[in-house]
């Protein structure tokens, strides 16, 4: 009986600690005087989610400690000073009993990978570029801690909206990454490479990257505009009309490396079309890639081509090569 009570007490302690860590993470993130806030937020956020997952697995009687099986016995991995090594967050996410949806997992794995980059090299100016992911991680946490352990653990009543002064302008992810002076190449490349592995539906999911649109509303009565945010339920027709009126949308063009284009042309039958032919193709159009921005873009020192360049190369092959 005592052991059972101790088990429950430890689970409750983990839930409370998880909640405290997330509150601390968001408070740091919302502090305008801190310049290293995204990095600190990510670290505390991952710890918070790790404790939450440990509490969940504990509630399901799932052993979340690392061990090796020796004969019929478990040999647990321990630290230098004898403490059990519990699962890291990524191990928790990969377990088949993990209760999180795929978009939430993708969001957390994005932050885990980003943490690996920032813990080995100082980073700057990452707040704006990852804000949708950091917001999603906090909102997802609030949803799951309440769904699994009850509404009393929610953090939504303890945190106010953070006022934003960031510019709002139409931009693509590539342009947004390239224009940010001081954003290191390893961070740019990590973000681009990670999102290449995700489906369009997953990238658009608010649990992966939380985006909102603010619309200014004029109050008709005294006291009507006391709240900064008011959530209004729209009919399907109103949602459709609103989506048609949104002019600022993030659009990410599909990009290709030269080798992919050469391979594509060979698959279409132009097997004699090689890499040097591709180089001759773009040099024939222009002596500098800087004048080819309608067909591609430079990302972290690497040139990527758009879909319209494939059409141009296809026409080039039709004129200069014979299909086999």
N, C-alpha and C positions, 0 to 999 in steps of 0.2 A: 504493500500500500504506500509506504514511504517512497519507494522507488518510482511509483507511478506519479505521485505528487511532484517529485523532483523533476520528472520528465516534463510534466505540464508547465511547471514553473519556469524551466529553461526555455520552453517554446514561447511562453508569454514574454519572457525577457528579450528573446531574439526579435519578436515583433515590435516591442517598444523601442528597442535599440535601432532597429531598421527605420522606424518612423522618425526618430530623433536625428538620425544621419541624413535623411532626406530633407527634413526641415532645415538643418544646418547648411546643406548643399544649396537649397533654393535661396536662403537668406544671403549667403555669400554671392550667389549669382545676381541677386537683385541689388547688391550694394554698388553704387556708381563709383565709389572711391577705390575699388579693387580692380587692378589692371590684369590680374592673372586669374580672373574669376571662372572662365570656362574650364580651365585646367583643374582648378580646385573643385569645381562642381562635378566634373566627370569622375574624379577620384572618389569623392564622397558618395556620389550617386551609385557607382558600381559597388561600393561597400554596402550601401543601403539595400540594394537589390539582392546582394549575396546573402545578407542576413535574412531577408524576407524569404528567399528560396530555402535556406536552411530551416527556417521555422516551418515552412510548408512540408518539407520532407520529414521533419521530425514529427509533425502531426499525422503523417501517413506511415510512421514507423519504418521509414526508408533510411538505411545507414548511409549518411553523406560524408563518410570519412574515406580517405584513400587507404587501400590495403592490397596486399597480395595474398593469394591462397597458397598455403604451404601444407600439403597433405589435405587434412580435413579442417584445418584451422586457418583463421584469418591473421595475417601478420600486418598490423597497422603501421603506416608511415608516420613518423613523428619528427618534430623539430629537434634541433640540437639540445634543447632544454626539456624535452619530454612531452610537449603538447601534441595532441593529435593534429594531423594535417587534414582539414576539411576541404570539401570541393570548392574550387574557384567558381566564379559566376558562369564562365563558359561551359564548364562541366555540368553545372546545374541545368543550363539551358539545353544541353545536348541529351540529357537523360530522357528516356521515353515517357517517364511519368511527369515531366514538366507541364504545368497547367497553363502556360502562356501561349497566346496565339502567335502565328508565324511573323506578323508584322512587328509585334512587340519584341520578339526574339531578334529580328533583323535590326531593330533600333538599338538594342543593347549590345549586340555583336559589333555594330558600327562604333559605338562608344568604347568598347573594349579594345578594338583595333586602334582607334585614335589614341587611347591612353598609352598603348605600347609605343606609339610614335613620340608622344610628348614626354614620356618618362626618360627617353634616351637623348632627346635634343630639345633645347629651349624653343618655344613657339611664340609667335606674336600674331595678333589680329585674327584670331579664329572665332571670336564671339559671334560676329554677324553671320558668318558663313555656315555655322552649325546650329544656330539658334532654334530652328524648327525641330531638330533632333533632340536638343536638350529639353525643350518644352514638352515634347512627346514623352520623354522618359519620365518626367515628373507626373504628367497627367496619367500615364499608364500605371505608374506606381500607386497613385491614389485610387485608381479603379480596382486594381488587384488586391491591395491590402484590405479594402472594404469587402470585396467579393469573397475573399478567402477567410478573413478573420473578423469581419463585422464592421459596420459603419462607424463605430466608436473610434476606430483607428484612422479614419480619414484625415487628410491634411488640408482639405479645401476650406475649412472654416478658420484655419490659422494663418493663411497666407492671402495677402491682398494682391491685386493686379499690379504688375510692374509697368510703370509708364515708359513707353518707348519713344525715342527721338530719332530712330534710324530712318534714313531716306527710303521712300517707297518709289520705285521706278521700274519700268519693264526691263528685264534683263534675262539672259540665259545663264545657265550654271557655268559654262565655260568663260563667258565674258565676266561674270561675277568673280570667278576665281582669279582670272588674269589681272583684273583691275586692282586687286587688293595688294598694295605694296607692303612688303614685309611678310607676306604669307609664304612660308617655305615650300620648296618643291616637293619634299617628302609628304607634306600634308595634302597638297593639291593632288599628287599622284595617288595617294591612299584613297581619297574621296572618290576620284574618278574610277579607280580600279574596283573599289568595293561595290559601287552602284552598277557596274557593268554586270555583276552577278545576280542582280535582282530583276524581277519581272516589273513591267510597267504598273500593274495593279498594286504590287507591293510598295513601290516607290510613291504612289499616289495615296496610299493608305495613311490616315491621320495617326495611326498608332506607330507608324514608322517615322513620319515627319509631320509634325502638327503645324498646319497653316490656317490662318484666319483672315477674313476680310473685314475691315472696319468701315462702317457706313455712318456718316454723321446724320443724326436725327434731331429735328427741331421739335421741342416740347410745345404742346398746345395748352397745357395747364400748369399752374404753379405746383412745384413738387414732383412733376412728372420726370424731370431730368436729373434726379438726385443720384441715380446709379450710373456709373460709367458704362457698364455693359448690361444690355438687356437681351436675353435670348428669346427670339420669336420663332414659333413653329410655322413653317410655310407649307402651303398646299403644293402638290406636285407641279401644278401649272406655274405657281409663283417661283418655285425652285428653278424650273426650266427658264423662265423669263429672266431671273437674276443671273443665271449662268451665262445667258446670251449677252447680258449687259456688262459682264466683267471684261475689262479691256487688258488688265494686267495679269498675265498668265505666264508661268515659268515653262518655257519650251526648251527641250533638250534635243538637239539634232543628233542623229546617229552618226558616229564617226568611224573611220576606217584607217588603218595603217596601209602604206603602199603595198606591202606583201599580200594583204587581204584582197586588194583590188586586182592584183596580178592573178591571184588564185581564182578569183571570181571569173575573170575573162577566160582563163584556161578551161574552167568548168563549162563555159558557154561555147567552147569549141575552138577558141583562138590559142591553141597549145604552144604556138611559137612566140607568143607574146610574153616577154620576160621583163625583169625589173629595169634593165637599161632602156627598154622600149617605153616603159611608163615614165621614166625620167625625161626621155626625149619628147614625150607627149606634152608634159607640162611646160618644158622649156620652149617648145614650139609656140605655145600660147603666150608665154611670158618669160622674161629672163630673170624674174624675181618672184618668189612666193609671196612677197608682201603685196603684190597686185592681184593675188588669187584668193583674197579673203571671201569672195562669194562662193568659192568651192571648198574652202577648208579653214582651219584655224591652228594657231600655235599654242600648245598647252605644255607648260613647264619644259620648254626647249624641244618638244617633240611635235612634229606636224601631223595633223589628222585631216582626212578628206571627208566631205559630206556626200550624201546620196546623189546630188546633182553632178558631182564629179564622175561618178560611175557612169552616168548617162553620157557624159562627154567622152569618156574613154571608150565606151562601147561604140560610139559613132566613129571615133578615131580608128578602132580596130576594123570596123566594117569597111572603111576606105583603104586601109593599108595591109590587112591580113586576110587570109582565107581560112574558113572554118574547116576543121578536120573531122 
